[in-house]
Amino acid sequence: MTALPPPTEPPPVNHRVARIILTLAVVALAGWITAGFLRAILWGGIIAIAIAPLYQRLEARWPGGRRGALPALVTLGVAVLFIAPLTMAVVEATHEVHQLALWLTTARAQGIPLPAFVDSLPVGREAVTRWWAATLATPDAAAGTLDKANVIVLRHTRLFGADVLRRAVAFAFALLTLFFLLRDRAKVAAQARYAGERLFGASGEQVAELILLSVRGTINGLVLVGLGEGVVMSVVYTVGGVPHPLLFGVLTGVAAAIPMGAAVLIAVAALVLLAAGSAVAGIAVAAVGLVFVLVVDHTLRPALIGSTTRLPFLLVLVGILGGVETLGLLGLFVGPAVMAVLVMLWREFVGVGAAPTGSDARP
């Protein structure tokens, strides 16, 4: 059998083209395979960026635990920080289940009387009274309406249960990503810095630093603003007579991370007061709360986020709102980071200097 001649060495250009094609194909395939976990991985990375300064201090105090114990403890602490408010809400809701069951039984047997605040409505009083009499006032009407509501609730409960399970798995995977990023953070940072220099030259590290600052600034704005809104609204709820004001305050602070999320909780609290017959208190809580949240969300939060990267107010606002619209909650962090890099590239292009990085830009 005649031996084949040895293959000739292809020109360097062919090598580069083949390598680029192979790299793109592998990256595309990897992206397709990991698409279902990409958001969880990004969440783990965002949390790792947010707590990096704190973790660095802990690592300096406990250098022996950096290989496993310290990352595990910090990851557990992050999990508790996220789960504790939800657990508190579930416990409080469980306490109300018995009262809700009794109320439903009474409503089906006796109907639901017209709330007292309806008589004080400036407009629509007669229309609300007619609708209430036709759907809720009598036992038969109330039973029919509640049966229809039960069908809708059961249908959405099944969907909600599946969504909760999916999000729980994603949260667990995000925590797993966080653990490995914390454990190998020095190695990951060195490799990312080297890759940035190879791909983008001298500006690679500057882009990475700007992204880190933007993500940390966004999280600082979300956490500080959320805590402030939760504390202030807890006081408002207490003064207004909202049931479980502390619980409503905690949930408002958590929901404040989402644009207009706090407004939804404020509206729910106002409706609870209206249903209890406290029309004036409900309107006051809604008015004070919504004005406060709108002002803070559209002035203080963008200012806190933009101060770390010196982004214009308008671009911060566009990054937040546009990011949420396109990527959901993840867009809160991706949107401002993209705007920051875009502004840096523009400043380099027009020759006015890039956004500050390093020690001069740290909050």
N, C-alpha and C positions, 0 to 999 in steps of 0.2 A: 504494500500500500504506500503510495507516494505521500511523503510528508508535505503538509501545506507550508508555504513560505511564511516567515514571521510577519505579523502585521506591521505595516509602515506607521510611523508616528504621525498623527494628524497635526495639521498646523495649529499653532496656539489659538488662533481665532475660533477654530472649530471646538477646541476645548472650552473656551469661555462661553460660547453659545450653548453648547450641550449642558454645561454646568448651570447656566441661568435657567434653561428650560427645565432641567431636573429639579432645581431648587423651587421654581414656581409651581411645578406639579406636586412636589411633596408638601409645600406649604398649603396649597389649595386642598389637597387630600386630608391633611391634618386638620385644617379648618372645618372641613365637612364632617369629619369624624367627631370632633370635639364641639360642634356647634351647640349641642344641648347643654354643655357645661361651661360655655364661654362666659356667660353672665356671672356664674358662680365664681369662676376663676378671677374675673375682673373685680368682683366684690371683695374677694380675699386680698387681692393686690391693693385695692383702695384702703381697706382697713389697715393693712400692713404699713402703707405710706402714712396714714393718719397717726398711728401710735408709734412710729419709728423713733421720735425724740424721747418719749417715755421709755420705750424698750431699751434704748441705748443707755439710759441712766441705770435701769435695772440690771442690765448686762455688766456695767462697770462695777456695781455693788456685789454682784453674784457671778463672777466669771466662770465658776465651776459648773453652773447649771445651764450654760448656753447650748449644750448639745441635745438636750431633751427635756429636762425638768422645767426650766424657765419658759421655753416656748409653749409647753403644755399648760403651765399655770396661767400664762397670759392669754392663751386661746380660750381656756376655761372661763377666765374673767370676762372676756369679750362676749362669750356665749351667755353668761349670766346677765350681763348688762343689757343684752337684747331681749332675753327671755323674761326677765323679772317684771317689766311693765305688762307684758301679755299675761303672765301668770296672775298678776294682781287683778287685771280686768276679768279674767275667767273666774277667779274666786268670788269677786264681787257679783258677777252675773249669776253665779250659782246660787248665791244667797237670795236672789230675786226670783228664781224659778218657781218656788212654792207660791209666792204672792201672785205671780203671773198666772199660774194654773188656777188659783182661786178666782182671780178676776175674770178669766175666760169662762169658767163655769157659771159665775154670776151673770156675765154678759149674755150667754146663751139662754139662760133661764128667765132673765128679767129685762133684757135689752140694755142699751147704754144710754144714759140720760145725756141731754144736750149740755156741753160744758158752759159754765157761767160766763166765760169771757166772750162767747159769741154775741151776747146781748150788747156788749160794749164795742163791737166792731164798727168802725166808721162807715164802711161800705161792705156790701155783700152779705149782710146779716140775714136777709130773707132767703137768699139762695142757699146759704149754708144750712139754715134751719130746715128748708124743704128737703135738701139732700140727706141730712141727718135723719129726718123722720122716715124717709123712704128706705134707708139702708141700715140704720143702727138703732133707732129708738125703740122698736118693738122686738119681742123675743124672736119671732119668725124672721124678721128682716136681719136682725143681728146674727142669727144662726146661719142664714144663707151667705151673708157677707163674710163671716169668719170661715165658713167652709171653703169658699173661693180663695180666701187668703191663705188657708192651710195648704191648698194644692200648690199655690205659687211658692210658698215658703219651702215646702218639701222638695219641689223641683230645684230650687236654687240651693237648698242645703246639700243635695247630692253633688252639684257642681262645685259648691264651696268646699266640701270635704275633699274632693279630688284635687282642687287647687291648693288647699292647705298641705296635703301630702306632698305634692310636687314641690312646693316652696320649702317644706321642711327638708327634703332631700337636697335641694339646692343650697340651703343654709348650712347643712352639715358638710357639703362639699366645699363651700366657701371657708368654713372653719378649718377643714383639712388643708386647703391651700394656704391659709394664713399660718398654720403651724409650720409647714415646710418652708415658707418664705422667711419666717422668723428664725428658724433653725439654721438655714443656709443663706442668711441675708448678706453676709460679707462676700460669699462666692457669687451670688446672683448679682450684687451691685458691681463687682469687678468685671464680670462678664458683660453686663449691660453697658458699662462705661466703654469697654474695649470695642464692643459691637457698634456703639454709637460713633466712636471715633473713626472706625473703618468705613462706616456707611456715609456719615455726614461731615467728617473732618472735625475741625475745631469747634464748629457750632453744635456738634452732637451732644456734648455734655451740657451745653447751655440750654438746649431744647429739653433734655431730661430734667435739669434743675428747675426749669420753668414749669414743667408739668407737675413735679413734686410740690412746688410752692402753690400752684393753683389748686391742686387736690386738697392740700392741708388747709389752705385758706377757705375753700368751700366748706370743708368739714367744720372748721372753727366757726364759720358763719352759721352753719346749720345748728351746731350744738349750742352755741351761745344764744342765738336767737330763739331756738326751741326752748331752752331752759328759761329764758326770760319771759317768753310768752306763756309758758306753763305756770310760772310763779304768779305773774300778774293776773292771769285768768282764774287761777285758784282763788285769789282774793275776790275777784269779781263774782265768781260763782258763789262764794260764801256769803258775800253781802247780798246778792240777789236771791239767796235761798234755794239754790239748785241742790237737789239731792246728791249725796256723795260728791261734794265739791273737790275733794282731793283726787279722787279717781278721775273725774272729768278734767282736772288740771293736768294730771300725768298724761292722759290720753291726748289732750290738746298739745302738750309739749312734744310728744312723739309724732303726732300728725303734722306739727309745724315744719318738719323736714320736707314735706311735700307742699309745693305751692298751692295755696288755698285749702290745704288739708285742715289747718286749725279752724278755718271758717266753717267747715262742715260740722266739727264738734261744737262750735259755738251755736250754730243753728239748731243742733239737736238739743242742747241744753235749754235754749230759748223755747223750743217746742214742748219740752218737758214742763217748763213753768206755765206755758199757756194751757196745756192739758190739765194742770192742777188748779187752774182758775186764777193764776197770778199773771194777768195780762200785762200790767204795767211793769212788773219785774222782768218778764220775758222780753218785752220790747227794749227795756233798758239794757239788759245783758247783751242782746243781739246788737244794739246800736253801739254800745261802748266797745264790745269785743271786736266787731267787724271793722270799725274805724281803726282801732289799735293795730289789728293784724295787717290791714291793708297798708297802713303807713309804714309799719316796721318791715314788712316783706318787700316793699318796693323802694325803700330808702336805706335803712340800716343794714339789711342783709347784703345787698349788692355792694355797699360801701365796704363792709368787712371783707367780702370776698375779693373785691378789686384792689384793696389796699396792698395785698401781698405781691401782686404782679403789676400794679399801676395800670390796670385796665380802665378805659373809660366806662362810666356808669352805664351807658346805653349798651355797650358790648357785653358787659357782665349780665345785664338783664336779658338780653337776647340769648346769651349762652345758657342761662338757667332755664328760661321758658322754652326756648327751642330744643334744648337737650331733653327736657321732660317730655315734650310733645313727640319727639322722634324715638327716644330710647327709654322712656319711662323714668323710674326713680334713678336708674343708673346715669341718665342724662344730666342729673344735677351736678355730677362730678366731671363727666366727660365734656359737657358743653363749655363751661368756663375754661377748661384746660385747652380745648381746641381753639377757642378765641384768643387765649394768651399766646399760643404758638403762632397763630395767624398774625397777630399784631407784631410779634418779634420778627417774623420773616418780612413783614411789610416794612418795619423800621430799618432792617438791614438793607432791604432793596432800595429804599429812598435815601439811605445814608444818614438817618437821624439817630442811629444807635439803637441797640436792642434793649429789651426790657431788662432791668437789673436782675442779676442772679448772685448766688453766693451769699456772703455775709451781709452785703448791702441790701439784699432783698428779703432777708429772713424776717418774719414777723416778730 
